[in-house]
Amino acid sequence: MAVNVLIVDDSGVMRSMIRKAIELSGLAIGEVHQAENGREGLKILDAFWIDLVLVDINMPVMNGEEMIAAMRAREEFRAIPTVVVSTEGSRTRIDRLEKAGARFIHKPFSPEKLRDTLKDLLGSEVFHA
């Protein structure tokens, strides 16, 4: 099973780094979609089948927390596994995001940390041996 991924971050460089880390993780990747903010991310969710969302918190237009809240408010997006990848990580904010069902990885991160988080979230069967 290939996993369709949505990466939402206002930095094109960071989106590329996250994509490369996902590729290095061994995840069986299908399509990879990218967005610069939460509003664009929601439009992609409306248009494509997405199995995994990786999102930054601090973005213009609609931040990551707002995007996750909008996802959780809609039945069709509620169960999509979501990982926040951000430098913005107070304990209070992380607790709020985890209550919304998201995982959190601090930037900068290692490909191994991302792989371990994704395996825990998605299960090892979606990774290449």
N, C-alpha and C positions, 0 to 999 in steps of 0.2 A: 504494500500500500504506500503510495507516494503522498506526502504531506504538502498541501498548498499553504504557503506562508504569506503573511502580511507584515511588513516592517514599516513602522510609523515613527519617523524622527525628522526634525527639521534640518538636520545636518546630512547632506548627501554623503559625506565621507563616513559618518557613523553608520548610515544605512549600508554602505558597501562593506564596512568592517563586520557588521552583524551578519550580513549575507555570507561573507567569506568564512566566518566562525561557524555558521550553520553547516556550510558545505564541509568544513574540516571535521565537524562532529560525527559525520557518518549518517546523519539523518537522511532517509529516503525522501528527497525533495521532488515535488511536482512543480507547480508554478510558484514564482516568487513575485509578489506585488509590493509596491512601495508607495508611501504617501508622506507628505511634508508636515501634516498636522492631523488632528483627530477628525475634523470634518471631512477631509479627503479620505481618511481611513474608513469612515462610515460609508462613504459613497462606494468604495471598493467592496466593502462587505455586502452592500446591496446588489452589486453587479456580478460578484464571483463567489464560488464556493471556497471558503477559507477554513483551514483546519487548525491554524495556530497564528496568534497575533503576538508580535513583539513591539512594544510601544515605549517611547520616552515620556517623561512627565512634562517637562518644561518646553512647550511649543507655542507658537502664536496661533491665533484663530480659535482653536479648541485644544486644550492641553490633554495629556494622557489620562488624568483622573476623570475628566469630563467625558472623554471617549469611552472609558471603561463603564462609567455610570450609564451612558446611553446604550452601550451594548447589553448590560445587565437588565435594562428596562425593556428590552425587546426579546421575546421568547426565542426567536430564531437565532439570536446571537449569544444568548445567556450562557450556554455551556461551552463556548469556544475557549480552549485553553489560552491563557493570556500571561505573558511574561513582561514585566516592566523592567527596562534596562535604562538606568538613569543615575546621574550624580546626585539628584535631589532625593535624599533618603532619610528624613528624620524618622525616629521610631514611631511617632504618632502617625505619620503619613504611611509608612510601611504597614502598620497595623490596619489602617483603613483600607488599603489596597488588598491586603490578604483577606479581610472580611468580605471584600467584593469578589474574592475567588482568584485573585492574581498572584503570581509569584514575583519575586523581586531580585534583581541582580544589579549590584553597584558597578558603575563605570569607574575606572577601566576594569575590564573583566578578562579572564583567560578563556580560550576556546574550551578548555576542560571544564570550567565552571558552567559554561553555557550547555555543554553536552550533558553534564550530570543533571542539571536542572531540567533539561528537555526529556532525558530518559525517565526521570522521576515523574514528570508530568504526563508524558505520552506513552510510556512503556517501551521496553527495549525492542519489541517486535517491529517497530518502524525505523530501526537503524540497520545499516549494513553490517554484516558479521565482521 
